[in-house]
Amino acid sequence: MTDKIHRWSGNIFADMGFPKPEAVSLLLRADLMIRITAELERRKLTQQQSAKLLGVTQPRISHLRTGRIGLFSLDTLVDMLTQLGMSVTITTTRKRRRAA
């Protein structure tokens, strides 16, 4: 049996075979979830305290901390970051075309 080695694209979800638009969304949501979780941990908040601060239920915090990406929209995650006093900046760039 021979394993193939693939070059990393910079997006694990694309590498796993998700369609490009979905892979981009998943990567963005994963990054925001990681940042929210890191901030909650930095503040040493319990799930109950985190839920109260963010105006959500404790199970919602559990879903956030266990990486249930499909349960969170970008809007929801941006709102949570705002509640934590953080700002979110979105930068867009035009991709360069590869030479054929």
Buried (B, 14 or more C-beta within 10 A) or exposed (E): EEEEEEEEEEBEBBEEEBEEEEBBBBBBBBEBBEBBBEBBEEEEBEBEBBBBBBEBEBEBBEBBBEBEBEBBEEEBBBBBBEEBEEEEEEEEEEEEEEEE
